[in-house]
């Protein structure tokens, strides 16, 4: 059983954050062998948080469709539903990270503005 969405998200986050942990990257790429297409591939190659959010959303739509089409008696059904819960949780974490990053940017802009108010620059 595979956790394609989580492994692809790990790769995308490593790209976006500039983390070069080759052992983790190799492990994730090995897990994704044969699955790198569509939203999973796009997520694994994402370079920014907005790209990650967009491709993770698309991967979630595919996973939701997969769960909806499964027979509840299928031995993989519970695992697939578990994946869905984990990916939804990861989606919320990425949204929090994006929101916090935007807040940091806003704070930096305000600090810059206040600095110029306190110490005007002659132009």
LOKE-836879 format. One record per residue (C-alpha): residue number from 1; residue in one letter; x, y, z. Coordinates in Angstrom, 2 decimals. Example, Ala and Ser with C-alpha at 12.3 -4.5 7.8 and 13.67 -1.06 7.14 Angstrom:
2
(node 1, a, (12.30, -4.50, 7.80))
(node 2, s, (13.67, -1.06, 7.14))
This chain:
123
(node 1, x, (0.00, 0.00, 0.00))
(node 2, x, (1.25, 3.41, -0.84))
(node 3, x, (0.90, 6.89, 0.57))
(node 4, x, (1.49, 8.68, -2.71))
(node 5, x, (-0.04, 11.98, -1.66))
(node 6, x, (2.02, 12.21, 1.54))
(node 7, x, (5.28, 11.25, -0.16))
(node 8, x, (4.65, 13.69, -3.02))
(node 9, x, (3.82, 16.40, -0.48))
(node 10, x, (7.06, 15.71, 1.35))
(node 11, x, (9.00, 16.18, -1.88))
(node 12, x, (7.13, 19.37, -2.76))
(node 13, x, (7.70, 20.79, 0.72))
(node 14, x, (11.38, 19.94, 0.52))
(node 15, x, (11.54, 21.82, -2.78))
(node 16, x, (9.64, 24.85, -1.48))
(node 17, x, (11.66, 25.04, 1.74))
(node 18, x, (15.00, 24.36, 0.09))
(node 19, x, (15.69, 21.24, 2.14))
(node 20, x, (18.23, 19.00, 0.46))
(node 21, x, (17.94, 15.82, 2.56))
(node 22, x, (18.92, 13.34, -0.15))
(node 23, x, (18.14, 10.25, 1.92))
(node 24, x, (14.56, 11.41, 2.52))
(node 25, x, (14.22, 12.48, -1.11))
(node 26, x, (15.46, 9.11, -2.40))
(node 27, x, (13.10, 7.24, -0.06))
(node 28, x, (10.10, 9.31, -1.20))
(node 29, x, (11.01, 8.93, -4.87))
(node 30, x, (11.32, 5.16, -4.43))
(node 31, x, (7.88, 5.06, -2.77))
(node 32, x, (6.44, 6.99, -5.72))
(node 33, x, (7.90, 4.78, -8.47))
(node 34, x, (5.14, 4.13, -10.98))
(node 35, x, (2.84, 6.78, -9.48))
(node 36, x, (4.41, 9.97, -10.81))
(node 37, x, (1.64, 11.27, -13.00))
(node 38, x, (-1.12, 13.84, -12.73))
(node 39, x, (-1.49, 15.69, -9.43))
(node 40, x, (0.96, 13.39, -7.64))
(node 41, x, (3.74, 14.25, -10.09))
(node 42, x, (2.86, 17.95, -10.00))
(node 43, x, (2.84, 17.91, -6.20))
(node 44, x, (6.21, 16.15, -6.02))
(node 45, x, (7.73, 18.78, -8.32))
(node 46, x, (6.01, 21.83, -6.78))
(node 47, x, (8.36, 24.69, -5.95))
(node 48, x, (6.12, 27.09, -4.00))
(node 49, x, (3.44, 26.91, -1.32))
(node 50, x, (0.70, 28.08, -3.71))
(node 51, x, (1.69, 25.32, -6.14))
(node 52, x, (1.67, 22.79, -3.32))
(node 53, x, (-1.80, 23.90, -2.21))
(node 54, x, (-3.16, 23.71, -5.77))
(node 55, x, (-1.72, 20.28, -6.55))
(node 56, x, (-2.57, 18.87, -3.12))
(node 57, x, (-6.17, 19.96, -3.66))
(node 58, x, (-6.22, 18.14, -7.01))
(node 59, x, (-4.69, 15.03, -5.42))
(node 60, x, (-7.36, 15.16, -2.70))
(node 61, x, (-10.12, 15.30, -5.29))
(node 62, x, (-8.69, 12.19, -6.95))
(node 63, x, (-8.35, 10.41, -3.60))
(node 64, x, (-11.91, 11.33, -2.59))
(node 65, x, (-13.14, 9.91, -5.90))
(node 66, x, (-11.14, 6.74, -5.30))
(node 67, x, (-12.68, 6.27, -1.84))
(node 68, x, (-16.17, 6.99, -3.16))
(node 69, x, (-15.81, 4.36, -5.87))
(node 70, x, (-14.53, 1.63, -3.54))
(node 71, x, (-16.59, -1.18, -2.13))
(node 72, x, (-16.58, -0.88, 1.69))
(node 73, x, (-15.83, -4.61, 1.83))
(node 74, x, (-12.62, -4.12, -0.17))
(node 75, x, (-9.65, -4.97, 2.10))
(node 76, x, (-7.95, -1.70, 1.04))
(node 77, x, (-11.00, 0.44, 1.84))
(node 78, x, (-10.11, 1.32, 5.44))
(node 79, x, (-6.50, 2.08, 4.54))
(node 80, x, (-7.59, 4.31, 1.66))
(node 81, x, (-10.02, 6.17, 3.93))
(node 82, x, (-7.17, 6.56, 6.42))
(node 83, x, (-5.03, 8.05, 3.67))
(node 84, x, (-7.82, 10.50, 2.94))
(node 85, x, (-7.92, 11.61, 6.58))
(node 86, x, (-4.13, 11.99, 6.68))
(node 87, x, (-4.04, 13.99, 3.45))
(node 88, x, (-6.85, 16.28, 4.61))
(node 89, x, (-4.88, 16.87, 7.81))
(node 90, x, (-1.77, 17.63, 5.76))
(node 91, x, (-3.80, 20.05, 3.64))
(node 92, x, (-4.82, 21.95, 6.78))
(node 93, x, (-1.17, 22.07, 7.91))
(node 94, x, (-0.08, 23.49, 4.54))
(node 95, x, (-2.85, 26.11, 4.74))
(node 96, x, (-1.64, 27.09, 8.23))
(node 97, x, (1.92, 27.36, 6.97))
(node 98, x, (0.84, 29.55, 4.07))
(node 99, x, (-1.25, 31.75, 6.36))
(node 100, x, (1.58, 32.12, 8.85))
(node 101, x, (4.01, 32.97, 6.05))
(node 102, x, (1.65, 35.63, 4.73))
(node 103, x, (1.37, 37.02, 8.27))
(node 104, x, (5.16, 37.24, 8.53))
(node 105, x, (5.28, 39.12, 5.21))
(node 106, x, (2.58, 41.52, 6.39))
(node 107, x, (4.50, 42.10, 9.62))
(node 108, x, (7.69, 42.83, 7.72))
(node 109, x, (5.85, 45.34, 5.53))
(node 110, x, (4.42, 47.05, 8.60))
(node 111, x, (7.83, 47.13, 10.29))
(node 112, x, (9.31, 48.69, 7.16))
(node 113, x, (6.56, 51.30, 7.05))
(node 114, x, (6.97, 52.17, 10.77))
(node 115, x, (10.72, 52.42, 10.39))
(node 116, x, (10.29, 54.96, 7.60))
(node 117, x, (7.74, 56.87, 9.69))
(node 118, x, (10.21, 57.08, 12.57))
(node 119, x, (13.19, 57.82, 10.34))
(node 120, x, (12.00, 59.61, 7.19))
(node 121, x, (14.25, 59.39, 4.17))
(node 122, x, (14.82, 62.56, 2.15))
(node 123, x, (14.27, 61.94, -1.51))
